[in-house]
Amino acid sequence: MAVIFDFAIQNAQMLLVLLLAPLLTGFVRKAKARLLRRQGPPLLQPYRDLLRLSRKEAVLAEHSSWLFRVIPYLIFASTWVAASLVPTFAAGLLFNWSADLIAIIALLGSARFFLALAGMDAGTSFGGIGSSREMMIATLAEPATIMIVFTLALLAGSTQLSHVAGFMMSPTVGLRVSLGLALVALVMVAIAENARIPIDNPATHLELTMVHEAMLLEYSGRHLAVIELAASLKLLLYISLIACVFVPWGQAAPGAGAGAQFIGVAAYVGKLAVGGLLLALFETAVAKMRVFRVSDFLGAALMLGLLGTLLLFVSRSL
């Protein structure tokens, strides 16, 4: 009976992240519009857009290969699995053994590779520009992510997310400079990986500045709907990762009853709301930077992650 309950909780988490991802995107858009004194789109508009796109016919590029049709589903599967591995409202889930930071980075890297490949497969100039910029950002963001993982692994003694979250909830952690540096670096990497301001503007289609949207110009219909859903899942994944590692409070303990699970869900939704509001505030307060300054932005994230790791080697109390 316990195995059935654990399996149901794991499935509930997979469905929860899938259902909340478009809502988070709609909440960020609505919050940004309100901060700019505009009414903005309805909160449920992303669901309507996905439904509308799924009903349209998928138009394929003339010179595209079979990969062009398969890649959207590969991107969605990789991102959904990665988002489902992050402990959200409960710890000690059935697939807890696979919730490893290295595995999540590998899944996200695979999705990024397929997306860049799709941008080049159509043979258009904009797709090639977007793919080259995406790979440039990846070469800078992934080393920073690895250094953040090293910092957390040196502190918690493991790269497994449930173990890291349990360590962060222990009273022996305290305030550490290395954790503060890792948090700032992870936020910077999350902004870059999700193509948000100041790295990219997801609300524009300017040919000279767009990165993520340039790789999607040839997609339409259900293919575009699947990729857009994967992008929303990726945003939710990074906010969930930050909440799991640095704000793990409110998670239901392993083997807890239904009441604790509902409290965990409420706490998780509250964390997503706070994260979405902070993202909207940040994007409203800053402007998009030039493409050539992205290396400076991600280089700073890499140095913060490296300093966090070095501080732990110098002194375990930091």
C-alpha positions, 0 to 999 in steps of 0.5 A, a space after each residue: 500500500 505504501 508503494 502505491 501511495 508513493 507512486 501516486 505522489 510521484 505522479 501528482 508531482 509530474 502533473 502538478 509541474 505540467 499544469 502550473 508551468 503555463 500559469 507561472 508564465 501567465 502570472 509573470 506577464 500579468 505582474 509585469 503589465 501591472 507594474 507598467 500600469 497596464 491591464 495585461 493579458 488574462 492570467 490563463 492566456 498561456 493555456 488558451 494560446 497552447 490550446 489554439 496552437 495545438 488545433 492549428 495545422 503544423 506547417 513544415 519548412 521546405 528543406 527540413 528533415 525528420 528531426 524537425 518534426 521529432 525535436 519538439 517532443 524530445 525537448 518537451 520530454 527532457 524538460 518535463 522529466 528534469 522538472 519532475 525530478 526536482 522535489 517540489 512539495 514533498 521529499 523522499 519521492 519514489 524517484 528520489 534516487 534519480 533527482 541528482 543535480 548532474 542528471 538535471 543539468 544533463 537533461 537540460 543540456 540535451 534539450 538545449 542541444 536539440 533546440 539549437 539543432 532544430 534552429 539550424 535544420 530549417 536552413 534559415 539565417 535567423 535560425 542559424 543566428 539564434 542557434 549560434 547565440 544559444 550555444 555561446 550562452 550555453 558555453 558560459 552558463 554550464 561552467 557556472 552551473 557546474 561550479 554552483 553544483 560543486 559548492 552545494 556538493 561540498 557543503 551537503 556531501 551529495 548532489 542528490 536534491 533531497 539530501 541537499 534540501 534536508 541539509 539546508 533545513 538542518 540548524 547547523 547550516 547557518 549563514 554562509 558566504 558561499 551559499 550567498 554567492 551560489 544563490 546569486 550565481 544560480 539566479 543569474 544562470 536561471 535568467 540566462 537559461 530562460 532567455 529573460 531580460 537582460 539576456 533576451 526579451 521573450 516578448 519581442 521578435 526583433 531580428 538583431 536581438 532575439 535568441 530563443 525566438 529565432 530558433 522557433 520562427 519556422 515552427 507552428 501549430 502543435 510543434 510550437 505549442 509543445 516547445 512553448 510548454 517546454 519553455 514554461 516548464 524550464 522557467 518553473 524548473 529553475 524557480 523550483 530548483 532555487 526554492 528546493 535548495 535555498 528555501 526548502 521549508 514547507 516540504 512534506 517529510 517522507 511518509 507524511 500523510 495527506 494533510 502534510 502533502 496539501 500543506 506542501 502544495 500550498 507552500 510550493 505554490 506560494 514559492 512560485 508566486 514569490 519567484 514569479 513576482 520577483 522576476 517581474 520586478 527585476 525585468 521591469 527595473 532593468 533593460 536588455 543588454 547588448 549580445 556582446 555583454 552577455 559574456 560579462 554577465 555570465 562570467 560574473 556568475 562563473 566567478 561567483 560560483 568559483 569563489 563559493 567553491 574556493 571559500 569552502 576549500 579555504 574554510 568550511 565555516 564560510 
